Amino acid sequence: MAAGQALAALLAALLAVSAQLLPPQASFAISLRKVDNTTVTIKLKPGVSSSCKMRIRSIIGSQLILKPGENVTFTFTCSTPEKYFIMEIQKNIDCVSGPCPFGDVYLYPVQLPRLNRTYIWDVKASTKAGLELKFSAPWLRQIEPGETCSDFISYNINSCIDNAMVNIGTFCRNGSVSRVKLLGGVVMSLHLPWDSSLTTSAFNIANRTSIKRLCIIESILKGESSITLMSPNYPLGFPEDELMTWQFVVPSSMRASVFFHNYSLSNCERKEERVEYYIPGSLSNPEVFKLSDSQPANIAGSFNMSLQGCDQDAQNPGILRLLFQVIVQHPQLDENVTHLVDLSKERNMTVTIHSEGWPGRIPLMSEPACLICKDPRTCDRVLTLASGTVYRISFLCKDLSHLRITAEKGINCVDLRWCQRKIYSLSVPKAIMQLPIRLYKFTWKLLAPDLINIEVTSPSLKLQQDVPEQRCNRSYSYSIVSATPESELNVGVFCPGGSIEKIQMRNNITITLRAFGKGFINESNHQDLKMSFVPHIKDECSFTVSPNPKAKVYLQTPNSPYGLPPYVSISWYIIVPSKQIARLGFPKDRMGIACETGRAYINIKEETSGAEETVRREDEVLPDPRNMYHNFWVNISNCKPVDKMQLTLEFWVTFADKQIDLGIILAVVAGAGVLLAIGLTVCYVKKKKKKTQNPMVGVYNANVNTQMPGKKSLFRKGRRNNESHVYAVIDDAVVYGHLLKESNGSVAPEVDVYRPFDGRIGSLPPSPPPFSFRKDIKCSSNTEEESPPLMDTDHDTYTFAHQKLGQLEDSGDANEKDKGDTSMPLLESKKQDGLVE
């Protein structure tokens, strides 16, 4: 191996020596005229060391400097010198002590080696005079420092003021910059790659009167275009207290807009840094703006823009710099059409209209601009509208499909007594939906105080959880996130048209509606998502699921696929429709985790008395599919799993109609038949027993005179002589005297205790009750004028003989037997019978 290495080293040395001894590939002759005041320098690229050399006669070297009036012939010792050498050709032009060679600038000398080369024209001129660099079409395009041109051909312009060099900018070909006017001297550089075929400088130098400012850059914008320009010395500071101008030549039929993308301000002691616009036709020329202001837009035709510096603080000067964009467009057909956006009744809401992909994607400068205007002269790619205000906006955009709307609304519960009674509608305001722009997303940030939770409902549409087995395919969806300052729980993605009726969550909630297509415009009319603040719940999240009959529901733990956070508990309350049976199942056999601390559980329980609760731990097999006949709960509680293990669990619920067993129907019919037979038998026995028993009797007290003095009755036979006062049947429990109550000054018996006989009872009604039962007694002065049947009659009383067990006497005997017991006064008799309280 050592011998091989030695041989390789020897071969390398021979090749190096042969490279120097071999005849050259080609020879080059350079001859410089003294009057051209041009110097040519050939040298190695910075940081490159090579064995390739230059040979001048017998002299071998790595650098050649050729001064005015000299000539030389040389060769390179390698075939690819462009890899190692560069060339600088500098021409000095003195416009102070002698006449200036104005006119076209040529690339001199000719027939130079094919190396990367830089042409430098150093023009010295008085600060009282101005120089103009005029470029041939297709003109120049300014680029940022560090940026390269696609063809590697670039121009660099520097201005000399009082021996200070100011970099006006670096430019590529194919742009809009047609002229640069400078005060004093200029150093102009043209960089060409070794393989460039460019033979002309593409610019000329002209003499101009003093421009009284650092420079003037002219930009010609013929059609729709977008250009980027920078202040001199960018990104370093603009010279102190200097003034420069950009002149934009725009057809009167076009519209131009200015946008500042990057700027900074210096610390001014005197004056103020500003931007001035001279717009033909404006009534307030020059229009003065701060760099922080929105710059003019929708300008018709040509205009000038000037940047003015200030006297800076010597100790802390700061940096004034500016990078801006000018966009030129055709006037839109609807540029005078304004759209009303009424946000006056909204609170805590912002609406941002922006280009597609914002804010992550910044539109390229070359892309056609879609501008949103608050007024005819205030337009931007991004416009933010605040609640509580009415806006009239317009658009400068060929295709509005490139624009999107992003909105955000905050709902905060400050007063618990007020917000707990309020239901908030989470729907996109009509003011937004009326705009001819697609909604990208609408975010609600719901802030709840301690011990108050948030409830989200979808009463009519209900929500469907987006899971692998049941993806959302609607034109919009909701992303729900529960967050605290320390943690965040992604509850899930939901869309309308499912079975989830309600979600209760702890902590602050962020709900983001994302629209996916034009169909949202129609579906937005049926939004029904609502929220309210509710009392504290024990679980982190609780779902109420109310499926339609025969629906199949897939449900999943939140925070998928990253897993449920440790010690979090989630519940689902599933409502089983009437006449339905639910079947609950788990796709996996186990939870798939091992606990480091605590235990993970699944609890299943039907909401019915005596229902058994099914419990499984993380180390047990999950329940087999089972039928649920009533509403039921599913609760999943997490432990702290071991590293890299996450609890993600899914289950499904299906529904089917209840099947009625024929045996049950027959058993019910048989039971009904038995009960009917028993009922008929009981009725028959009671009826027969009733016929064999003696009736209960009422006893009339004949020893008490209740007849008032007066005329004799018109009827010959009174109640005393008949048996109309004898009751056929009186129940033992019917004792009515102490149950009488007053009603409107008269006495009436209780309906369910005593019912008067409806038949004919004689010439007079029963005697009135005792005085103790009456509320008041009224006397009539015309008693004597009353009709005889009411005056001359007996006032009979009623007593009841209570039936004793075994008593079989007939009603007539019983009546006679009780006559001997009726000699006591009427009131005393009633007290004994319990009729007087």
Secondary structure by P-SEA (a helix, b strand, c coil): caaaaaaaaaaaaaaaaaaaaccccbbbbbbbbccccbbbbbbccccccccbbbbcccccccbbbbccccccccccccccccccbbbbbbbbbbcccccccccccccccccccccbbbbbbbbbbbccbbbbbbbcccbbbbbccccccccccbbbbbbbccccccccccccccccccbbbbccbbbbbbbbccccccccccccccccccccccbbbbbbbcccbbbbbbccccccccccbbbbbbbbbccccbbbbbbbcccccccccccccbbbbbccccccccccccccccccccccccbbbbbbbcccccccbbbbbbbbbbbbbcccccccbbbbbcccccccbbbbbbcccccccccccccccbbbbccccccccbbbbbccbbbbbbbcccccccbbbbbbbbbbbccccccccbbbbbccccccccccccccbbbbbbbbcccbbbbbbbccbbbbcccccccccccbbbbbbbbccccccccccccccccccbbbbccbbbbbbbbccccccccccccbbbbbbbccccccbbbbbbbcccbbbbbbbccccccccccbbbbbbbbbcccbbbbbbbccccccccccccccbbbbbcccccbbbbbbccccccccbbbbcccbbbbbbbccccccbbbbbbbbbbbbcbbbbaaaaaaaaaaaaaaaaaaaaaaaaaaaaaaabbbbbccccccccccccccccccccccccccccccccccccccccccccccccccccccccccccccccccccccccccccccbbbbbccccccccccccccbbbbbbbbbcccccccaaaaaaaacccccccaaaaaaaacccc
